[in-house]
């Protein structure tokens, strides 16, 4: 157990004694962890069921909200990276920082280096929705460690508080044709401990770790998401959404937390915009009469994300277009048990969920591509979500 804790400290706190520069900082978009979405290949913009996870999906689904619903707590945990390989390396640890560095070196010196991210949401989570309106407040703790080589490492450890307000409306309601539109306004605050340094200095910095001396980036901003859906014969639905249509963020660098909260002038102040994400989706929900006693719903979805990547001034680098394709399915049995499968960024995804009315539990495993081509830099993604609502 001590070996595991020591390795975790190296990963999450090891490089916090070196310089940071806002020139290399990229604003982080607020997000909601969802093992359900991960298990089916991502948030599908044509899905017509509305839940508290819908704050991070197409806001047009709030047009179908008619009954009051509350959420009192939510816990979501996600980890990305070569987690299995790192766990298998723990028995090699003996004592001292040199042993830890020897364990991490093969990962860092690999062709793609070492990248690990962690994300924990909750337990602060409150939500309410009724009559086309939804409001949600969430907190999130996130971290990322990127070590492309032995001389360069980047680390972020942050806390986020985000407020979401969504509204949807049915603008066309015919017997076989329904059109909904919606929008989400969101605001967020992020406190990020951010540092960089060489991998060889990681272990040595553990002994001198002092949170009072760590530079802090204070990021704050707001954003707008919009979307629309068209439902045909209550079987086929088409969706379009733009997340972060207009999302400016302002971020400043402070010497430490004390300087931030006592109002001391920031060392540097900058602003930018979160990258917009235009997505198109299709959902097919067949009616199967001879299985209706067992299967409550069966959805098949296909989406294409980041359509704006084809515009050079929005995305200066080229990523293989196949990585933006997402395919998924969700099978619901007796409104209680759900099975999911999907394909996202070229990697398979799978998950399951249990709905007990007062709480929902979801778990998933999937893949993520950090490179520009399929298979160039794969990552494992494991996620768990527990939601209490009624």
C-alpha positions in Angstrom: 0.0 0.0 0.0 2.8 2.4 0.8 4.3 1.7 -2.6 1.0 2.7 -4.3 0.7 5.9 -2.3 4.3 6.9 -3.0 3.9 6.3 -6.7 0.7 8.4 -6.7 2.5 11.2 -4.9 5.2 11.1 -7.6 2.7 11.3 -10.4 0.4 14.0 -9.0 2.8 16.2 -7.0 6.3 15.5 -8.2 6.9 18.5 -10.4 5.4 21.3 -8.4 8.7 23.2 -7.6 9.5 24.7 -11.0 8.5 27.6 -13.2 5.2 28.2 -15.0 4.3 30.5 -17.9 0.9 31.7 -19.0 2.1 31.6 -22.6 1.8 27.9 -22.7 -1.4 27.7 -20.7 -4.6 26.6 -22.5 -8.0 27.3 -20.9 -9.8 24.2 -19.8 -13.4 23.8 -20.8 -15.8 22.9 -17.9 -17.2 19.4 -18.2 -19.4 16.9 -16.5 -18.1 13.4 -16.0 -20.3 10.7 -17.4 -19.6 6.9 -17.5 -22.8 6.6 -19.4 -21.6 8.7 -22.3 -18.2 7.1 -22.3 -19.6 3.6 -22.5 -21.6 4.4 -25.6 -18.8 6.3 -27.4 -19.5 9.8 -26.3 -22.3 12.3 -25.8 -24.6 11.7 -28.8 -26.3 14.9 -29.9 -29.4 13.3 -31.3 -30.4 11.5 -28.1 -33.9 12.6 -27.0 -33.9 11.5 -23.3 -33.0 14.3 -20.9 -31.0 13.9 -17.7 -28.6 16.0 -15.6 -25.8 14.8 -17.9 -27.6 16.7 -20.7 -25.9 19.9 -19.5 -22.9 18.7 -21.5 -24.9 17.5 -24.5 -27.5 19.0 -26.9 -29.5 21.5 -24.9 -32.5 21.0 -27.2 -33.5 17.9 -25.2 -34.7 20.3 -22.4 -37.6 21.0 -24.7 -39.0 17.6 -23.6 -38.8 18.2 -19.9 -42.3 18.4 -18.4 -41.9 16.9 -14.9 -40.0 18.2 -11.9 -36.7 16.4 -11.1 -34.1 17.0 -8.4 -30.5 15.9 -8.0 -28.8 16.1 -4.6 -25.4 14.5 -5.1 -23.2 13.1 -7.8 -19.8 11.4 -7.8 -17.8 10.7 -10.9 -14.3 9.5 -11.2 -12.2 9.0 -14.4 -8.6 8.1 -15.1 -6.8 8.1 -18.4 -3.4 6.7 -19.2 -1.3 3.5 -19.1 -2.9 2.6 -15.7 -2.6 -1.1 -16.0 1.1 -1.0 -16.9 1.8 1.4 -14.0 0.0 -0.9 -11.5 2.0 -3.9 -12.8 5.2 -1.9 -12.1 4.4 -1.2 -8.5 5.9 -4.5 -7.2 9.3 -3.3 -8.6 9.3 -0.5 -6.1 11.6 -0.9 -3.1 12.4 2.3 -1.4 13.8 5.7 -2.3 13.1 8.1 -5.1 15.6 6.4 -7.5 13.5 3.3 -7.6 10.4 5.3 -8.5 12.3 7.1 -11.2 13.5 3.8 -12.6 9.9 2.6 -12.8 8.7 5.7 -14.6 11.6 6.0 -17.0 10.5 3.3 -19.5 7.1 5.1 -19.8 8.7 8.6 -20.3 11.3 7.4 -22.8 8.8 5.6 -24.9 8.0 7.1 -28.3 5.0 9.0 -27.0 6.2 9.8 -23.5 4.0 9.5 -20.4 0.6 11.1 -20.1 -1.9 10.6 -17.2 -5.0 12.5 -16.4 -7.4 12.2 -13.5 -10.9 13.7 -13.0 -13.1 13.5 -9.9 -16.5 15.3 -9.8 -18.5 15.8 -6.7 -19.7 15.3 -4.1 -20.9 18.9 -4.6 -23.6 18.5 -7.2 -27.1 20.1 -7.2 -29.6 20.1 -10.0 -33.2 20.9 -10.8 -35.3 20.7 -13.9 -38.9 21.3 -14.7 -41.0 22.6 -17.7 -38.2 23.0 -20.2 -35.7 24.5 -17.7 -32.7 23.0 -16.1 -30.2 24.4 -13.5 -27.1 22.6 -12.2 -24.1 23.3 -10.0 -21.1 21.0 -10.1 -17.6 20.9 -8.7 -14.7 19.1 -10.3 -11.1 18.2 -9.4 -8.9 17.5 -12.3 -5.2 16.8 -12.9 -2.9 16.0 -15.8 0.7 15.0 -16.1 2.5 15.1 -19.4 6.1 14.0 -19.7 7.1 13.8 -23.4 10.7 13.2 -22.5 13.1 13.1 -19.5 13.9 16.9 -19.7 10.3 18.2 -20.0 7.2 17.7 -17.9 4.0 19.6 -17.5 1.5 19.3 -14.6 -1.9 20.8 -13.8 -3.9 20.2 -10.7 -7.1 22.2 -10.4 -10.5 22.7 -8.8 -13.5 23.8 -10.8 -17.0 25.1 -9.9 -19.4 25.5 -12.7 -23.0 26.7 -13.0 -25.3 25.5 -15.9 -28.6 27.0 -16.9 -30.4 25.3 -19.8 -33.7 26.0 -21.6 -35.3 24.1 -24.5 -38.5 24.6 -26.4 -40.6 22.6 -28.9 -41.1 24.9 -31.9 -42.9 22.4 -34.1 -45.2 19.7 -32.8 -46.9 17.7 -35.5 -48.2 14.0 -35.4 -45.0 12.7 -37.1 -42.6 15.7 -36.9 -41.2 17.4 -33.9 -38.5 20.1 -33.8 -36.9 21.4 -30.6 -34.3 24.1 -30.0 -32.4 24.9 -26.9 -29.5 26.7 -25.3 -27.2 26.5 -22.2 -25.5 29.4 -20.5 -22.6 28.4 -18.2 -20.2 30.2 -15.9 -17.1 28.7 -14.3 -14.3 29.3 -11.9 -11.0 27.3 -11.9 -8.1 27.4 -9.5 -5.1 25.6 -11.1 -1.8 24.7 -9.7 0.4 24.6 -12.8 4.1 23.8 -13.1 6.7 22.4 -15.4 10.2 20.9 -15.0 12.4 18.0 -15.9 11.4 14.4 -15.1 14.7 13.8 -13.3 13.7 16.5 -10.7 10.3 15.0 -9.9 11.4 12.7 -7.0 13.7 15.4 -5.5 10.8 17.9 -5.3 8.6 15.6 -3.2 10.5 16.3 0.0 10.3 20.1 -0.5 6.6 20.1 -1.5 4.9 23.2 -0.1 1.5 24.3 -1.4 2.1 27.8 -0.1 4.9 28.3 -2.7 3.1 26.9 -5.7 2.1 29.4 -8.4 -1.7 29.5 -9.1 -3.6 30.2 -12.3 -7.0 31.6 -11.7 -9.3 31.1 -14.7 -12.8 32.3 -15.0 -15.2 32.6 -17.9 -18.7 32.0 -19.3 -20.0 30.2 -22.3 -23.0 29.5 -24.5 -24.1 26.2 -26.0 -26.9 25.9 -28.6 -28.6 23.0 -30.3 -31.6 21.7 -32.2 -33.3 18.3 -32.9 -35.7 17.0 -35.4 -37.6 13.8 -34.5 -39.3 11.9 -37.3 -42.1 9.4 -36.4 -40.7 9.1 -32.9 -38.2 6.6 -34.3 -35.4 8.7 -36.0 -33.9 11.8 -34.7 -31.4 14.2 -36.1 -29.3 16.6 -33.9 -26.9 19.5 -34.2 -25.2 21.3 -31.4 -22.4 23.8 -30.9 -20.7 23.7 -27.5 -18.8 26.8 -26.5 -20.2 28.8 -29.4 -18.9 31.9 -27.6 -16.9 31.1 -24.5 -14.3 33.7 -23.4 -12.0 32.9 -20.5 -9.8 35.2 -18.5 -6.8 33.8 -16.6 -4.2 35.3 -14.4 -1.0 34.0 -12.7 -0.5 34.5 -9.0 2.6 33.6 -6.9 0.5 31.4 -4.5 -2.9 30.9 -3.1 -2.4 33.6 -0.4 -1.6 36.2 -3.1 -4.7 35.3 -5.0 -7.1 35.5 -2.0 -5.6 38.6 -0.5 -6.0 40.6 -3.7 -2.3 41.0 -4.5 -1.8 42.1 -8.1 -1.4 39.2 -10.6 2.0 38.5 -12.2 0.4 38.1 -15.6 -3.1 38.4 -17.0 -4.4 37.1 -20.4 -7.6 36.1 -22.1 -8.7 33.6 -24.7 -11.6 31.6 -26.1 -12.5 28.0 -25.5 -12.5 26.0 -28.7 -16.0 25.6 -30.2 -17.3 22.1 -31.0 -19.8 21.6 -33.8 -21.4 18.2 -33.8 -24.0 16.4 -36.0 -25.8 13.3 -35.0 -28.3 10.6 -35.9 -30.3 8.4 -33.6 -32.4 5.4 -34.5 -34.8 3.9 -31.9 -36.7 1.0 -33.4 -40.0 -0.2 -32.1 -39.8 -4.0 -31.5 -43.3 -5.2 -30.4 -42.3 -8.8 -29.7 -39.5 -7.6 -27.3 -41.4 -4.8 -25.7 -42.1 -6.9 -22.5 -38.3 -7.0 -21.9 -36.6 -4.2 -23.8 -37.8 -0.7 -22.8 -35.7 1.1 -25.3 -32.9 0.4 -27.8 -31.0 3.3 -29.4 -28.4 3.3 -32.1 -26.4 6.5 -32.6 -23.8 7.9 -34.9 -22.1 11.3 -34.6 -19.4 13.4 -36.1 -17.7 15.9 -33.7 -15.4 18.9 -34.2 -16.6 19.8 -37.7 -14.9 23.1 -37.3 -11.5 21.4 -37.4 -11.7 21.7 -41.1 -11.3 25.5 -40.8 -7.6 26.2 -40.5 -7.7 29.4 -38.4 -9.8 27.6 -35.7 -7.6 24.5 -35.6 -4.1 25.1 -36.9 -3.1 21.4 -36.8 -4.5 18.5 -38.9 -6.0 15.5 -37.1 -7.2 12.4 -39.0 -10.9 13.0 -39.6 -11.8 9.4 -38.7 -11.0 10.3 -35.0 -14.0 12.6 -34.9 -16.4 9.8 -35.7 -18.5 8.2 -32.9 -20.8 5.2 -33.0 -22.8 3.8 -30.1 -25.7 1.8 -28.9 -27.6 1.6 -25.6 -30.0 -1.2 -24.6 -32.4 -0.6 -21.7 -34.1 -3.6 -20.0 -37.1 -3.0 -17.8 -36.1 0.6 -17.3 -33.5 -0.7 -14.8 -30.5 -2.3 -16.5 -28.6 -0.8 -19.4 -25.9 -2.2 -21.6 -23.8 0.0 -23.8 -21.2 -0.3 -26.6 -19.5 2.2 -28.8 -16.6 3.3 -31.0 -14.9 6.6 -30.4 -11.6 8.0 -31.8 -11.0 4.5 -33.3 -11.3 2.6 -30.0 -14.0 0.4 -28.6 -16.0 1.4 -25.6 -18.3 -0.6 -23.3 -20.3 0.0 -20.2 -23.2 -0.9 -18.1 -25.6 1.0 -15.8 -28.1 0.3 -13.1 -31.1 2.6 -12.4 -32.6 2.2 -9.0 -34.9 5.2 -9.2 -33.3 7.0 -6.2 -29.8 6.5 -7.6 -28.0 5.6 -10.8 -24.7 3.7 -11.1 -22.7 3.6 -14.3 -19.3 2.1 -15.2 -17.4 2.1 -18.4 -14.0 1.5 -20.1 -13.0 3.1 -23.4 -10.1 4.4 -25.3 -8.7 7.8 -26.3 -6.3 9.0 -29.0 -3.8 11.7 -28.0 -2.1 11.7 -31.4 -3.1 12.8 -34.8 -3.5 9.4 -36.4 -5.5 6.3 -35.2 -3.3 4.1 -32.9 -0.4 6.6 -32.7 -0.8 7.4 -29.0 -3.6 5.3 -27.3 -4.8 5.8 -23.8 -7.0 3.7 -21.5 -10.0 5.4 -20.0 -11.9 4.0 -17.0 -14.9 5.9 -15.5 -17.4 5.4 -12.7 -20.5 7.6 -12.0 -22.9 7.5 -9.1 -25.9 9.9 -9.1 -28.6 10.5 -6.5 -31.8 12.0 -7.9 -35.5 11.6 -8.0 
